[in-house]
Amino acid sequence: MKKLLAAIVGLVLSVPVGAAAHPHVFIDATIEVIFDATGRAEALRIGWTYDSLFSMTYVAEMGLDPDFDGVLTAEEEASLAGFDMDWHEDFAGDTYALLGEVPVGLSAPLEPTAAYRDGSLVSTHLRRLSAPVAPLGADLVVQVYDPSFYTSYLIAQTPVLTGGEGCRVQVYEPDRAAADARLEAAMQELAGSADAETEFPAIGAAYAEEARIACGP
């Protein structure tokens, strides 16, 4: 997916690399937490709605929607399925799960879907937890962020809990002022560097939004 994003964004950026600022792609994310019959969280369904500039550029580059009416044929839309799921084996999918502070492994993406709606590409995929977890003594935390901050993620809606009777969810935003200060400091350090993109520090976690799921009393 990183190669896909870089290739498409490269078509629309014209500023010198040394002056480039992050992020380049903007995604509204949705989260569905799926529970098993025993009340343990077993999977996440993640949705991504891409910004209109990225979406328009990708659709045009792929030769879709040649009449620019914003509507794809059934065949064109079918060809989109999995367009952003060709992940390198070490790519975490910009989704991270923790039980309290302990990382929880996630599977490769499953059941991909994609569509083109109102000028935006929309995709979904399923990530199974390495083992079902019960958010009783500690919250299940789901974070969405790109470590490199090439892509900016926002949790666009209150996450959905499918199953998990008695569970609740709350979304937390980062300290954006502190994150912006770190970004500004990083940009100043890289000012004038010809390798600004490749050397850009991994500050994406500072901008991470997260959903915290708790069950029980």
Solvent accessible surface area in square Angstrom, and as a share of the most:
residue,aa,sasa,rsa
1,M,10,0.04
2,K,69,0.29
3,K,169,0.72
4,L,35,0.18
5,L,1,0.00
6,A,51,0.40
7,A,64,0.50
8,I,7,0.04
9,V,5,0.03
10,G,51,0.49
11,L,101,0.50
12,V,57,0.33
13,L,75,0.37
14,S,112,0.72
15,V,83,0.48
16,P,98,0.62
17,V,77,0.44
18,G,24,0.23
19,A,69,0.53
20,A,7,0.05
21,A,61,0.48
22,H,13,0.06
23,P,29,0.18
24,H,30,0.13
25,V,0,0.00
26,F,104,0.43
27,I,3,0.01
28,D,63,0.33
29,A,0,0.00
30,T,47,0.27
31,I,5,0.02
32,E,40,0.18
33,V,0,0.00
34,I,31,0.16
35,F,14,0.06
36,D,30,0.16
37,A,115,0.89
38,T,103,0.60
39,G,28,0.27
40,R,97,0.35
41,A,0,0.00
42,E,51,0.23
43,A,1,0.01
44,L,0,0.00
45,R,76,0.28
46,I,0,0.00
47,G,7,0.06
48,W,1,0.00
49,T,48,0.28
50,Y,1,0.01
51,D,34,0.18
52,S,71,0.46
53,L,92,0.46
54,F,6,0.03
55,S,0,0.00
56,M,109,0.49
57,T,15,0.09
58,Y,15,0.06
59,V,6,0.03
60,A,54,0.42
61,E,95,0.42
62,M,97,0.43
63,G,53,0.51
64,L,23,0.11
65,D,8,0.04
66,P,98,0.62
67,D,99,0.51
68,F,163,0.68
69,D,85,0.44
70,G,28,0.27
71,V,103,0.59
72,L,18,0.09
73,T,73,0.43
74,A,82,0.63
75,E,133,0.60
76,E,33,0.15
77,E,38,0.17
78,A,72,0.56
79,S,77,0.50
80,L,3,0.01
81,A,58,0.45
82,G,21,0.20
83,F,27,0.11
84,D,1,0.01
85,M,25,0.11
86,D,123,0.63
87,W,37,0.13
88,H,111,0.50
89,E,169,0.76
90,D,113,0.59
91,F,31,0.13
92,A,39,0.30
93,G,0,0.00
94,D,1,0.01
95,T,2,0.01
96,Y,53,0.20
97,A,5,0.04
98,L,34,0.17
99,L,51,0.25
100,G,26,0.25
101,E,160,0.72
102,V,100,0.57
103,P,105,0.66
104,V,20,0.11
105,G,38,0.36
106,L,37,0.18
107,S,37,0.24
108,A,70,0.54
109,P,27,0.17
110,L,69,0.34
111,E,95,0.43
112,P,57,0.36
113,T,71,0.41
114,A,16,0.12
115,A,17,0.13
116,Y,18,0.07
117,R,129,0.47
118,D,151,0.78
119,G,25,0.24
120,S,19,0.12
121,L,0,0.00
122,V,44,0.25
123,S,1,0.01
124,T,36,0.21
125,H,0,0.00
126,L,4,0.02
127,R,11,0.04
128,R,110,0.40
129,L,12,0.06
130,S,87,0.56
131,A,55,0.42
132,P,54,0.34
133,V,20,0.12
134,A,40,0.31
135,P,1,0.00
136,L,120,0.60
137,G,86,0.83
138,A,41,0.32
139,D,51,0.27
140,L,0,0.00
141,V,15,0.09
142,V,0,0.00
143,Q,40,0.18
144,V,1,0.01
145,Y,34,0.13
146,D,2,0.01
147,P,51,0.32
148,S,40,0.26
149,F,13,0.05
150,Y,37,0.14
151,T,1,0.00
152,S,19,0.12
153,Y,8,0.03
154,L,80,0.40
155,I,18,0.09
156,A,52,0.40
157,Q,118,0.52
158,T,101,0.59
159,P,7,0.04
160,V,86,0.49
161,L,43,0.21
162,T,60,0.35
163,G,52,0.50
164,G,9,0.09
165,E,177,0.80
166,G,55,0.53
167,C,23,0.14
168,R,121,0.44
169,V,33,0.19
170,Q,107,0.48
171,V,50,0.29
172,Y,78,0.30
173,E,124,0.56
174,P,26,0.17
175,D,97,0.50
176,R,86,0.31
177,A,80,0.62
178,A,49,0.38
179,A,2,0.01
180,D,75,0.39
181,A,62,0.48
182,R,129,0.47
183,L,29,0.14
184,E,94,0.42
185,A,50,0.39
186,A,10,0.07
187,M,44,0.20
188,Q,119,0.53
189,E,148,0.66
190,L,21,0.10
191,A,77,0.60
192,G,78,0.75
193,S,29,0.19
194,A,90,0.70
195,D,73,0.38
196,A,4,0.03
197,E,53,0.24
198,T,121,0.70
199,E,94,0.42
200,F,21,0.09
201,P,49,0.31
202,A,78,0.60
203,I,10,0.05
204,G,0,0.00
205,A,58,0.45
206,A,22,0.17
207,Y,23,0.09
208,A,14,0.11
209,E,7,0.03
210,E,24,0.11
211,A,0,0.00
212,R,88,0.32
213,I,0,0.00
214,A,20,0.15
215,C,13,0.08
216,G,28,0.27
217,P,171,1.08
